Amino acid sequence: MLNEEEEWIAEFEAVGESELRDRLYRGSGIHPEAKFHTAVRWLREQARARRLREEQLHRYVWWTLCAAVLSVIVGVIGVAVTWFGR
């Protein structure tokens, strides 16, 4: 059974998420029932992984923005010290 699930997952990965979702909910469905449940579980895992990547990207962008703003502030202070420190 595990080998069969691995084959199904390889098939799902080859087809892609959107095509698999279309087959599940708009097409003729997926048979046998165990393959259907494996497909639903795989789609759920893919959504969870995508959500995690999006959260990581959001944190990365936030910290990059903070670093850029801090760099501008330090630059302005440096110019002010150089200009008014004469």
GROMACS elastic network, one bead per residue, 0.5 to 0.9 nm:
[ bonds ]
;  ai    aj funct       b0    kb
    1     4     6  0.50189   500
    1     5     6  0.62515   500
    1     6     6  0.86571   500
    2     5     6  0.50538   500
    2     6     6  0.61982   500
    2     7     6  0.86878   500
    3     6     6  0.50452   500
    3     7     6  0.63399   500
    3     8     6  0.87270   500
    4     7     6  0.51119   500
    4     8     6  0.63127   500
    4     9     6  0.87188   500
    4    35     6  0.89447   500
    5     9     6  0.61030   500
    5    10     6  0.85442   500
    5    34     6  0.86656   500
    5    35     6  0.74269   500
    5    38     6  0.70669   500
    6     9     6  0.50763   500
    6    10     6  0.61692   500
    6    11     6  0.85720   500
    7    10     6  0.50954   500
    7    11     6  0.62075   500
    7    12     6  0.86658   500
    8    12     6  0.61530   500
    8    13     6  0.86247   500
    8    35     6  0.69881   500
    8    38     6  0.77306   500
    8    39     6  0.79024   500
    9    13     6  0.61152   500
    9    14     6  0.85245   500
    9    38     6  0.77363   500
    9    39     6  0.75402   500
    9    42     6  0.72818   500
   10    13     6  0.51217   500
   10    14     6  0.62163   500
   10    15     6  0.86890   500
   11    14     6  0.50895   500
   11    15     6  0.62055   500
   11    16     6  0.85798   500
   12    15     6  0.51122   500
   12    16     6  0.59256   500
   12    17     6  0.72969   500
   12    19     6  0.88054   500
   12    20     6  0.66197   500
   12    39     6  0.72605   500
   12    42     6  0.80620   500
   12    43     6  0.89327   500
   13    16     6  0.52118   500
   13    17     6  0.74492   500
   15    18     6  0.82745   500
   15    19     6  0.61466   500
   15    20     6  0.64796   500
   16    19     6  0.56573   500
   16    20     6  0.61317   500
   16    21     6  0.86140   500
   17    20     6  0.51762   500
   17    21     6  0.60288   500
   17    22     6  0.85603   500
   17    43     6  0.67119   500
   17    46     6  0.79244   500
   18    21     6  0.50505   500
   18    22     6  0.61413   500
   18    23     6  0.86246   500
   19    22     6  0.50350   500
   19    23     6  0.62175   500
   19    24     6  0.86494   500
   20    23     6  0.50195   500
   20    24     6  0.61615   500
   20    25     6  0.87099   500
   20    39     6  0.76928   500
   20    43     6  0.83082   500
   21    24     6  0.50551   500
   21    25     6  0.61309   500
   21    26     6  0.78104   500
   21    27     6  0.89107   500
   21    39     6  0.86269   500
   21    40     6  0.85496   500
   21    43     6  0.78071   500
   22    25     6  0.54783   500
   22    26     6  0.50830   500
   22    27     6  0.60296   500
   22    29     6  0.86199   500
   23    26     6  0.57787   500
   23    28     6  0.63990   500
   23    29     6  0.54782   500
   23    30     6  0.69817   500
   24    27     6  0.61923   500
   24    28     6  0.72884   500
   24    30     6  0.61300   500
   24    36     6  0.75620   500
   24    39     6  0.81470   500
   24    40     6  0.83076   500
   25    28     6  0.80092   500
   25    29     6  0.65763   500
   26    29     6  0.74037   500
   27    30     6  0.85904   500
   29    36     6  0.78009   500
   30    33     6  0.72809   500
   30    35     6  0.66822   500
   30    36     6  0.53275   500
   30    39     6  0.83912   500
   31    34     6  0.75659   500
   31    35     6  0.61671   500
   31    36     6  0.62327   500
   32    35     6  0.54121   500
   32    36     6  0.65666   500
   33    36     6  0.50010   500
   33    37     6  0.63681   500
   33    38     6  0.86316   500
   34    37     6  0.51717   500
   34    38     6  0.61451   500
   34    39     6  0.85732   500
   35    39     6  0.60708   500
   35    40     6  0.86389   500
   36    39     6  0.50588   500
   36    40     6  0.62826   500
   36    41     6  0.86512   500
   37    40     6  0.50859   500
   37    41     6  0.61181   500
   37    42     6  0.84910   500
   38    41     6  0.50927   500
   38    42     6  0.60240   500
   38    43     6  0.85759   500
   39    42     6  0.50412   500
   39    43     6  0.61236   500
   39    44     6  0.85453   500
   40    43     6  0.51577   500
   40    44     6  0.61844   500
   40    45     6  0.86843   500
   41    44     6  0.50528   500
   41    45     6  0.62292   500
   41    46     6  0.86586   500
   42    45     6  0.50650   500
   42    46     6  0.61680   500
   42    47     6  0.86343   500
   43    46     6  0.50185   500
   43    47     6  0.61640   500
   43    48     6  0.86007   500
   44    47     6  0.51311   500
   44    48     6  0.62129   500
   44    49     6  0.86588   500
   45    48     6  0.50634   500
   45    49     6  0.61552   500
   45    50     6  0.85744   500
   46    49     6  0.50866   500
   46    50     6  0.60859   500
   46    51     6  0.85632   500
   47    50     6  0.50396   500
   47    51     6  0.60978   500
   47    52     6  0.85887   500
   48    51     6  0.51222   500
   48    52     6  0.62422   500
   48    53     6  0.87268   500
   49    52     6  0.50902   500
   49    53     6  0.62586   500
   49    54     6  0.86620   500
   50    53     6  0.50884   500
   50    54     6  0.61749   500
   50    55     6  0.86527   500
   51    54     6  0.50721   500
   51    55     6  0.62134   500
   51    56     6  0.86602   500
   52    55     6  0.51130   500
   52    56     6  0.62180   500
   52    57     6  0.85870   500
   53    56     6  0.50908   500
   53    57     6  0.60833   500
   53    58     6  0.85268   500
   54    57     6  0.50217   500
   54    58     6  0.60626   500
   54    59     6  0.86624   500
   55    58     6  0.50214   500
   55    59     6  0.62896   500
   55    60     6  0.86117   500
   56    59     6  0.51685   500
   56    60     6  0.61594   500
   56    61     6  0.86502   500
   57    61     6  0.61034   500
   57    62     6  0.84943   500
   58    61     6  0.51801   500
   58    62     6  0.61096   500
   58    63     6  0.86920   500
   59    62     6  0.50311   500
   59    63     6  0.61810   500
   59    64     6  0.84841   500
   60    63     6  0.53124   500
   60    64     6  0.60866   500
   60    65     6  0.85824   500
   61    64     6  0.50232   500
   61    65     6  0.60950   500
   61    66     6  0.86056   500
   62    65     6  0.51457   500
   62    66     6  0.62595   500
   62    67     6  0.86972   500
   63    67     6  0.61018   500
   63    68     6  0.85514   500
   64    67     6  0.50793   500
   64    68     6  0.61673   500
   64    69     6  0.86612   500
   65    68     6  0.50751   500
   65    69     6  0.61913   500
   65    70     6  0.85240   500
   66    69     6  0.52009   500
   66    70     6  0.60697   500
   66    71     6  0.85048   500
   67    70     6  0.50635   500
   67    71     6  0.60362   500
   67    72     6  0.86513   500
   68    71     6  0.50314   500
   68    72     6  0.63021   500
   68    73     6  0.87190   500
   69    72     6  0.51242   500
   69    73     6  0.62813   500
   69    74     6  0.86793   500
   70    73     6  0.50433   500
   70    74     6  0.61266   500
   70    75     6  0.84522   500
   71    74     6  0.51147   500
   71    75     6  0.59984   500
   71    76     6  0.85615   500
   72    76     6  0.61078   500
   72    77     6  0.85550   500
   73    76     6  0.51455   500
   73    77     6  0.61731   500
   73    78     6  0.85260   500
   74    77     6  0.50845   500
   74    78     6  0.60429   500
   74    79     6  0.86167   500
   75    79     6  0.61755   500
   75    80     6  0.85327   500
   76    79     6  0.51396   500
   76    80     6  0.60665   500
   76    81     6  0.85604   500
   77    81     6  0.60532   500
   77    82     6  0.84878   500
   78    81     6  0.51928   500
   78    82     6  0.61244   500
   78    83     6  0.84606   500
   79    82     6  0.50777   500
   79    83     6  0.58833   500
   79    84     6  0.83969   500
   80    83     6  0.50420   500
   80    84     6  0.58000   500
   80    85     6  0.77066   500
   81    84     6  0.53958   500
   81    85     6  0.51740   500
   81    86     6  0.84619   500
   82    85     6  0.52313   500
   82    86     6  0.69354   500
   83    86     6  0.64975   500
